[in-house]
Every structure is written in structure tokens, then in C-alpha cells.
Amino acid sequence: MSLLFSILNGHKKALILLHEIYGLNNDIYSKSRDFTTLECDVYCPDFLSNNLVFDYDEDAKAYSNFVDNVGFDQAYDVVMNLYKELTMTYDEIYIVGYSVGTTVAWMMSEVVE
């Protein structure tokens, strides 16, 4: 599996937070902390791997990297594997995405109850 950032507090609910084309940047870390107020553990899989992060002014480079090196199918596989793993532990699992993460969350909606 790709790298993963998580905030675990022993809750019965989990939230899978899917990042933008820019990677696991400070904005996603901040959103992760915000979501813990919903009393859920937060998981953020890294579609880009190797701690690759782009600045917001590198949108063309970030998009090209996602399309050329990751793609929606690979990102979907990462999230599906994480989702299956989390079903063993959590009563409820939610998925929230930003940018390309939104598309992957939508793809997941077709198979997740």
C-alpha cells in the first residue's frame, strides 16, 4: 500500500480523506485534524507516494504527475484496499475527497454501501 497519514483515537467510525493532485500537503493535514472533531479516526492514503508534495502554483506539474504516474484506477485500488482493511475494525466508514480524491470517492460510491 502507499504511504498513509492517520490520526487514530480509538473511535468506532473512520473517515478516509482523499487528497488533491498536490499530495499530502499542510492543507490535508489541517483538514484531517478538523475531521477528528466528528469523533472518527482519520486515514489519508498517499496516491503519490514517497512523500511527494506539490505547491499550489505547480498545478500543471501536479496534474501531469497524477495522470502519468498514478491515475484514477491505481488511486481507486489504494482506497478500496484501505476500505476493505478498515471494515474489520470500524462500524462506520466515510469517504471524503478533494480534487482527484473527489473522483475516487465517487468511484467508491458505486461499490460501497
N, C-alpha and C positions, 0 to 999 in steps of 0.2 A: 504494500500500500504506500501511497505517497506520504509525505510528511504530514503531520497533524498537529494543530494547536487545539488545546482543550482547556476548559475550566470545569472542574469536577467538584461538586459539593454534596454528592450522595443523594440527589433527588430522584424521584420516580419518573420524571419527564426529561427528555433530551431534545435539544434543538441542534440541527445540523445547519450551520451557517456557511453559505457558499459565496465565495469572494468574486470580485470583479476580475477583469483581464489583468489587473495590476498586481495580483498576488496577495499574500497575507501581509498587508501593509498596516500602518498605525490605525487607519480608519476601521479596518475589520477587527483589530484587537479591541478598539474602543467599543464598537458595536457588540462584540462578544461580552464584554463586561456589562453593557447595558441590558442585554438579554438575560443575564443571571438574575435580574430583579423579578423575572417571571417564575422564579423558583424552578429552574431547569438547569441541567448540565449542558454545556455548550461545546460542540465539536466543530472545528473548521478544517476540513481537508484541504491540502495544498495541491491544486491542479498543476502548478508549475514546477514543483519540487525544487530541491536544492536551495531553498530559501530565496529564490529569485523574486525580486520585487521591482516594479517599475514606478517611476514618478508619474503624477497625473499629466504632466506635459509630454510624456512619452506614449501617448495613446496609440499612435500608429505602430510603433515598435511593439507595444504590449499586445495589441490585437494580432499583428503578424505572428508573434511568438505563439499565441494561443492557437491560431489556426494551423500554423505549420508544425508545431511540436506537441500539441495536446489534442485539441479537437473536442467536439461535444460527446462523441462516443466514448472516448477514454475518460473524460470527466464524469460521464454518467456511470461508467463501470466503477470508478472510485467511490462515488456516492452510494451506489447500490450495494457494494461490498460493505461499506461502513454501516449502512442502514440494516443489512442482514445481521451484522455483528451486534448492533445495538438492540435489536429485538430480543436478544437473550437476556438483557438486563433491565430494560425500561418498559413501563406500562404504556407510555405515550411518546411518540417521536414526531417532531415537527421539522419542516424544512423551509428555510428562508434563503432566498438568493438575491444577489445584486449583479447587474450586468449579465455576463455569460452565466453566472450562477443562477439567475432567474430562469434562463432557458433550461438548464439542467434540472432545476426544481420542477418546472413544467413537465419535462420528460419523465421525471419520477412520479408525477401525479397519475400517470396512466397505469402504473403497476402497484402503487402503494395505496392501501385502504385509507 
